Amino acid sequence: MKHTFLLLLAISMFSCKNETKKDAANPEIISETTVEAPTKKYPEALVKVFDAHGGLDTWNKMQSLAYTQVKESGNVSTITNLKNRNIVVDMPEHTIGANDEDVWLNTKGEKAFKGNPRFYYNLMFYFYAMPFVLADDGIIYGDAEPLTFEGVTYPGIKISYQNGVGESSGDDYVLYYNPATYKMEWLGYTVTYFSKEKSSELHFRRYTAWQNVNGLDVVEAMVGYKAEENVPTAAGREDKFINVKLSTEAPDSSVFKTPETAKVAK
């Protein structure tokens, strides 16, 4: 899941650097001047969406995100290091994690995990961290047709990825925002992880409620939608999130370490 009103390759963000120069008249005198480094550029509408949710500067200060997804089969708790994207997803029967070396699966009982840990481990994180994950490196921004639903037309911003970015660089997303508030309201997305082929078939999630945590509006509830001809039709399952924490302090790295009892996902 995971070109053109603006075709903008996301440029890696650099901090300003000092450049040392010698004085021409007095070579022994060395002066330092500040050189402006290039920064990422985003579509104007996307910047407004970021601002409506608390601002990208505030998001970039955060190093840790934790939340609990409420599920009838048992709640699922997730903690993520926002800078290196190490993650642990703790479920009633299993724990999945990813660190700088491995994606791993730890089974707590005898029940087998149904699914692919590499597909699953950051799936909900990416939905949850919207819209801010759309500021990641390696993204190409483009035009998207607006979405009209129940009499409201939502402008869209298309998101695609440079080759090799993430587990599924062939995925496309479309962020649809409320034209009055610039709050994100819909996400359209394709799935290419299993087929490895580009798809034009959109799946949809509607962001129905937001909660303010540490100055940022993050998801409180979202609803999956059935779709026909790339238009949402009927509401499906609702996902709710509690115990949300955003912190400027990084989580302890030991949290993400591959357990001795875990299996490394291939």
C-alpha positions as CSV (number, residue, x, y, z in Angstrom):
1,M,0.0,0.0,0.0
2,K,2.3,1.6,0.9
3,H,2.7,12.7,-12.1
4,T,0.8,16.4,-12.8
5,F,-0.3,19.3,-10.7
6,L,2.9,19.1,-8.8
7,L,5.5,16.4,-9.5
8,L,7.7,16.6,-6.5
9,L,10.2,14.1,-5.5
10,A,10.6,14.2,-1.7
11,I,14.2,15.4,-1.1
12,S,15.9,14.1,2.0
13,M,15.8,16.6,4.7
14,F,19.1,18.0,5.8
15,S,19.9,20.3,8.6
16,C,21.7,23.6,7.9
17,K,25.5,23.3,7.9
18,N,28.3,25.7,8.6
19,E,30.7,26.4,5.7
20,T,34.3,27.5,6.7
21,K,35.8,30.2,4.6
22,K,39.1,32.1,4.6
23,D,39.2,35.9,4.5
24,A,40.7,36.9,1.2
25,A,42.6,39.9,2.6
26,N,43.7,38.1,5.8
27,P,44.0,34.4,5.0
28,E,44.8,33.6,8.5
29,I,41.3,34.7,9.6
30,I,38.7,32.0,9.2
31,S,35.0,32.9,9.2
32,E,32.0,30.6,9.3
33,T,28.8,31.3,7.2
34,T,25.5,29.4,7.4
35,V,24.5,27.8,4.2
36,E,20.8,27.0,3.7
37,A,20.3,23.3,3.0
38,P,17.5,22.0,0.8
39,T,14.3,20.9,2.5
40,K,11.4,18.8,1.4
41,K,8.6,20.4,-0.6
42,Y,5.0,19.3,-0.4
43,P,1.9,20.3,-2.3
44,E,0.2,23.3,-0.8
45,A,-3.0,21.4,-0.1
46,L,-1.0,18.7,1.8
47,V,0.7,21.3,4.0
48,K,-2.8,22.6,4.9
49,V,-3.8,19.1,5.8
50,F,-0.7,18.7,8.0
51,D,-1.5,22.0,9.6
52,A,-5.1,21.0,10.3
53,H,-3.9,18.1,12.2
54,G,-1.3,20.0,14.4
55,G,1.5,20.6,11.9
56,L,4.4,18.7,10.5
57,D,6.9,20.5,12.8
58,T,5.1,19.1,15.8
59,W,5.0,15.6,14.4
60,N,8.7,15.7,13.6
61,K,9.5,16.4,17.2
62,M,7.8,13.1,18.3
63,Q,9.9,10.0,18.6
64,S,7.4,7.5,20.0
65,L,3.9,6.5,19.2
66,A,1.8,4.0,21.1
67,Y,-1.9,3.0,20.8
68,T,-4.3,0.2,21.5
69,Q,-6.7,-1.0,18.8
70,V,-9.9,-2.3,20.4
71,K,-10.9,-5.7,19.0
72,E,-13.6,-8.2,20.1
73,S,-11.0,-11.0,19.8
74,G,-8.6,-9.1,22.2
75,N,-7.0,-5.7,22.1
76,V,-3.9,-5.1,20.0
77,S,-1.2,-2.8,21.4
78,T,1.4,-1.2,19.3
79,I,4.5,0.9,20.0
80,T,6.7,2.5,17.3
81,N,10.0,4.4,17.2
82,L,9.0,7.1,14.8
83,K,12.5,7.8,13.7
84,N,13.7,4.4,12.6
85,R,10.2,2.7,12.5
86,N,11.1,-0.1,14.7
87,I,7.8,-1.5,16.0
88,V,6.2,-4.1,18.2
89,V,2.6,-5.3,17.8
90,D,1.3,-7.2,20.8
91,M,-1.8,-9.4,20.1
92,P,-3.5,-11.9,22.5
93,E,-1.9,-15.0,20.9
94,H,1.2,-13.5,19.1
95,T,3.7,-10.7,19.1
96,I,5.2,-9.3,15.9
97,G,8.1,-6.9,15.8
98,A,10.5,-5.3,13.4
99,N,13.9,-3.8,14.2
100,D,16.9,-2.7,12.1
101,E,17.7,-6.4,11.3
102,D,14.6,-8.6,11.5
103,V,10.9,-8.9,11.2
104,W,10.0,-11.4,13.8
105,L,7.0,-13.4,15.1
106,N,6.7,-14.7,18.6
107,T,3.9,-17.2,19.3
108,K,2.6,-17.2,22.9
109,G,0.6,-20.5,22.7
110,E,-0.1,-23.2,20.2
111,K,-2.3,-21.2,17.9
112,A,-0.6,-20.6,14.5
113,F,-0.4,-17.1,13.1
114,K,-2.6,-16.7,10.0
115,G,-1.0,-14.3,7.7
116,N,2.4,-12.9,6.6
117,P,4.2,-11.1,9.4
118,R,6.0,-8.9,6.9
119,F,2.7,-7.7,5.5
120,Y,1.1,-7.3,8.8
121,Y,3.6,-5.7,11.1
122,N,3.3,-2.1,10.0
123,L,-0.1,-2.3,8.2
124,M,-2.2,-0.6,10.9
125,F,0.6,1.8,11.9
126,Y,0.6,3.2,8.4
127,F,-3.2,3.7,8.5
128,Y,-3.0,5.1,12.0
129,A,-0.1,7.6,11.4
130,M,-2.0,9.3,8.6
131,P,-1.7,12.0,7.4
132,F,1.9,12.5,8.7
133,V,3.4,9.4,7.1
134,L,2.7,11.0,3.8
135,A,5.7,13.2,4.5
136,D,8.1,10.3,4.4
137,D,11.1,10.1,2.1
138,G,10.7,8.6,-1.4
139,I,7.2,9.9,-2.1
140,I,6.0,11.2,-5.4
141,Y,2.9,13.6,-5.2
142,G,0.4,13.9,-8.0
143,D,-3.1,14.8,-9.1
144,A,-6.1,12.7,-8.1
145,E,-9.7,12.9,-9.1
146,P,-11.9,14.2,-6.3
147,L,-14.2,11.8,-4.4
148,T,-17.9,12.6,-4.1
149,F,-19.7,10.8,-1.4
150,E,-23.2,11.6,0.0
151,G,-23.3,15.0,-1.7
152,V,-19.8,16.2,-0.5
153,T,-16.9,16.4,-2.9
154,Y,-13.5,15.7,-1.3
155,P,-10.4,16.9,-3.2
156,G,-7.6,14.3,-3.4
157,I,-3.8,14.1,-3.4
158,K,-2.2,11.1,-5.0
159,I,0.7,9.4,-3.3
160,S,3.1,7.0,-5.0
161,Y,6.6,5.7,-4.2
162,Q,10.0,5.6,-5.7
163,N,11.1,2.0,-6.6
164,G,12.4,0.1,-3.6
165,V,10.8,2.3,-0.9
166,G,9.2,0.1,1.8
167,E,7.9,-3.4,1.6
168,S,5.5,-2.5,-1.3
169,S,6.8,0.4,-3.4
170,G,4.1,-0.3,-6.0
171,D,1.3,0.8,-3.7
172,D,-0.6,4.0,-4.3
173,Y,-2.6,6.1,-1.9
174,V,-5.1,8.9,-2.3
175,L,-5.7,11.2,0.6
176,Y,-9.1,12.9,0.4
177,Y,-9.6,15.9,2.7
178,N,-12.6,18.0,3.8
179,P,-12.7,21.1,1.6
180,A,-13.8,23.3,4.4
181,T,-11.5,22.2,7.3
182,Y,-8.7,20.4,5.4
183,K,-9.0,17.6,7.8
184,M,-8.3,14.2,6.3
185,E,-11.5,12.2,5.8
186,W,-10.9,9.4,3.4
187,L,-8.0,7.2,2.3
188,G,-8.0,5.3,-0.9
189,Y,-5.3,2.7,-1.4
190,T,-4.1,-0.2,-3.6
191,V,-2.6,-3.4,-2.4
192,T,0.4,-4.9,-4.4
193,Y,2.3,-6.8,-1.7
194,F,1.1,-10.3,-2.8
195,S,0.7,-9.8,-6.6
196,K,3.8,-7.5,-7.0
197,E,1.8,-5.9,-9.8
198,K,0.5,-2.3,-10.1
199,S,-3.2,-2.1,-9.4
200,S,-5.8,0.6,-10.1
201,E,-8.4,-0.9,-7.7
202,L,-8.9,1.3,-4.7
203,H,-9.9,0.2,-1.2
204,F,-11.2,2.8,1.2
205,R,-11.0,3.8,4.8
206,R,-13.0,6.7,6.3
207,Y,-11.5,8.6,9.2
208,T,-14.6,9.3,11.3
209,A,-13.1,10.7,14.6
210,W,-9.9,12.3,15.7
211,Q,-8.4,12.9,19.2
212,N,-5.9,15.5,20.2
213,V,-2.7,14.0,21.8
214,N,0.2,16.2,22.6
215,G,-0.8,18.8,20.1
216,L,-1.6,16.5,17.2
217,D,-5.0,15.3,15.9
218,V,-4.6,11.5,15.5
219,V,-7.1,8.8,14.8
220,E,-9.8,7.8,17.3
221,A,-11.9,5.8,14.9
222,M,-11.9,4.7,11.2
223,V,-14.2,2.6,9.1
224,G,-13.4,0.3,6.2
225,Y,-15.7,0.6,3.2
226,K,-16.7,-1.7,0.4
227,A,-16.2,-0.1,-3.0
228,E,-17.4,-0.4,-6.6
229,E,-15.6,1.3,-9.5
230,N,-13.3,3.1,-7.1
231,V,-16.1,4.7,-5.1
232,P,-17.0,3.7,-1.5
233,T,-20.4,2.2,-1.2
234,A,-21.2,0.5,2.2
235,A,-19.5,0.9,5.6
236,G,-17.8,-2.2,7.0
237,R,-15.9,-2.7,10.3
238,E,-15.1,0.2,12.5
239,D,-11.7,0.3,14.3
240,K,-11.4,2.3,17.5
241,F,-8.2,3.3,19.3
242,I,-7.5,4.1,22.9
243,N,-4.5,4.7,25.2
244,V,-2.8,6.8,22.6
245,K,0.6,8.3,23.5
246,L,2.9,10.5,21.5
247,S,6.2,11.4,23.1
248,T,9.3,13.4,22.2
249,E,11.4,10.7,24.0
250,A,12.4,7.6,22.1
251,P,11.2,4.2,23.4
252,D,13.8,1.9,24.9
253,S,15.5,0.0,22.0
254,S,15.4,-3.2,24.0
255,V,11.6,-3.3,23.4
256,F,12.2,-4.1,19.7
257,K,14.9,-6.7,20.2
258,T,14.2,-10.1,18.5
259,P,13.3,-12.6,21.3
260,E,15.2,-15.8,21.5
261,T,11.9,-17.7,21.1
262,A,10.8,-15.8,18.0
263,K,10.9,-16.9,14.4
264,V,12.5,-14.5,11.9
265,A,10.1,-13.8,9.0
266,K,11.6,-14.4,5.5
